Amino acid sequence: MVLWIQWWKMVWELRPAFARETTFLWFTLCLVGLTVRPDLRGVTSIIRALGLKEVFYDRLLNFFHSKAVLVDLLACRRFSFLL
């Protein structure tokens, strides 16, 4: 559990890079899925690793095209927690 708490603290530092809370939560869901997935089959592996229903596949794909992700800010903040 200690590892996940540290993981969350680092992810939370990226919150300002998202215009909406919902978008940040989708981002977090993607990161969790990427962290625990057993295979490398893209969005499908995230869905499978988290045990999500099929209906979330399209919603997860839509996240990757969201205008609420402030890409420039995300790029600036992604390593700031390492400094």
Contacts in CASP RR format, 6 or more apart in sequence:
PFRMAT RR
TARGET T0000
AUTHOR 0000-0000-0000
METHOD contacts of the structure
MODEL  1
MVLWIQWWKMVWELRPAFARETTFLWFTLCLVGLTVRPDLRGVTSIIRAL
GLKEVFYDRLLNFFHSKAVLVDLLACRRFSFLL
7 35 0 8 1.000
9 81 0 8 1.000
10 81 0 8 1.000
11 28 0 8 1.000
11 31 0 8 1.000
13 77 0 8 1.000
13 80 0 8 1.000
13 81 0 8 1.000
14 24 0 8 1.000
14 27 0 8 1.000
14 74 0 8 1.000
14 77 0 8 1.000
14 78 0 8 1.000
15 24 0 8 1.000
16 70 0 8 1.000
16 73 0 8 1.000
16 77 0 8 1.000
17 69 0 8 1.000
17 70 0 8 1.000
17 71 0 8 1.000
17 73 0 8 1.000
17 74 0 8 1.000
17 77 0 8 1.000
18 24 0 8 1.000
18 27 0 8 1.000
18 68 0 8 1.000
18 69 0 8 1.000
18 70 0 8 1.000
18 74 0 8 1.000
19 67 0 8 1.000
19 68 0 8 1.000
19 69 0 8 1.000
19 70 0 8 1.000
20 68 0 8 1.000
22 68 0 8 1.000
23 63 0 8 1.000
23 66 0 8 1.000
23 68 0 8 1.000
23 69 0 8 1.000
26 59 0 8 1.000
26 60 0 8 1.000
26 63 0 8 1.000
26 66 0 8 1.000
27 63 0 8 1.000
27 69 0 8 1.000
29 46 0 8 1.000
29 50 0 8 1.000
29 60 0 8 1.000
30 46 0 8 1.000
30 60 0 8 1.000
30 63 0 8 1.000
32 50 0 8 1.000
33 45 0 8 1.000
33 46 0 8 1.000
33 49 0 8 1.000
33 50 0 8 1.000
34 46 0 8 1.000
36 49 0 8 1.000
36 50 0 8 1.000
37 45 0 8 1.000
37 46 0 8 1.000
37 48 0 8 1.000
37 49 0 8 1.000
38 45 0 8 1.000
38 49 0 8 1.000
39 45 0 8 1.000
39 48 0 8 1.000
41 48 0 8 1.000
43 57 0 8 1.000
43 60 0 8 1.000
43 61 0 8 1.000
44 57 0 8 1.000
46 52 0 8 1.000
46 60 0 8 1.000
47 54 0 8 1.000
47 56 0 8 1.000
47 57 0 8 1.000
47 60 0 8 1.000
52 60 0 8 1.000
END
